[in-house]
Amino acid sequence: CKTQLSNDDNLCRICMDAIIDCVLLECGHMVTCTKCGKRMSECPICRHLNTVGRTSRSTCGPFCIRDS
């Protein structure tokens, strides 16, 4: 089903439960929810060491808020 594929594209690639709402600031990959992203020291895609930021997707692109 096309709708199911579209919904799965927005799910965290680690837990597959939460919506992707996190950007890994150094490499720019957006593949995790904030909860999973904060537990990771490196990107699951490129293995780059990263800082986590929350993001809000919009038609103009992702906007990042750096988390402490």
C-alpha positions in Angstrom: 0.0 0.0 0.0 1.4 3.4 -1.0 0.1 5.1 2.1 1.9 2.6 4.3 5.2 3.1 2.5 4.8 6.9 2.9 4.2 6.6 6.6 7.1 4.2 7.1 9.4 6.8 5.4 8.7 9.1 8.4 9.5 6.6 11.1 12.8 6.5 13.1 15.2 4.0 11.4 16.3 2.7 14.9 13.0 2.1 16.8 10.6 2.2 13.9 7.9 3.6 16.4 8.4 7.4 16.6 8.5 10.0 13.8 11.8 11.3 12.6 12.3 14.6 14.5 16.0 14.8 14.9 18.9 15.9 12.7 22.5 14.9 13.3 24.1 18.3 13.1 27.5 17.5 11.8 26.5 15.2 8.9 23.0 16.4 8.4 21.3 13.0 8.3 17.7 12.8 9.4 17.0 9.2 10.3 16.1 9.0 14.0 13.7 10.3 16.6 15.1 12.5 19.3 15.1 9.8 21.9 17.1 7.4 19.7 19.4 10.2 18.4 20.4 11.2 21.9 21.5 7.7 22.7 23.8 7.5 19.7 27.3 8.9 19.6 27.7 8.4 15.8 25.4 8.5 12.8 24.0 5.1 11.8 24.4 6.0 8.1 27.9 7.5 7.8 29.4 6.8 11.3 30.3 10.4 11.8 30.4 11.6 15.4 27.4 13.8 15.9 25.5 16.3 18.0 21.7 15.9 18.0 19.2 18.6 17.2 15.5 18.6 17.0 13.9 19.5 13.7 10.6 20.5 12.3 10.0 19.6 8.7 8.3 22.2 6.5 8.0 22.9 2.8 11.0 25.2 3.0 13.2 22.4 4.5 14.3 21.3 7.9 14.8 23.8 10.7 17.1 22.8 13.5 17.1 23.6 17.2 20.4 22.5 18.9 19.8 20.3 21.9 22.0 20.7 25.0 
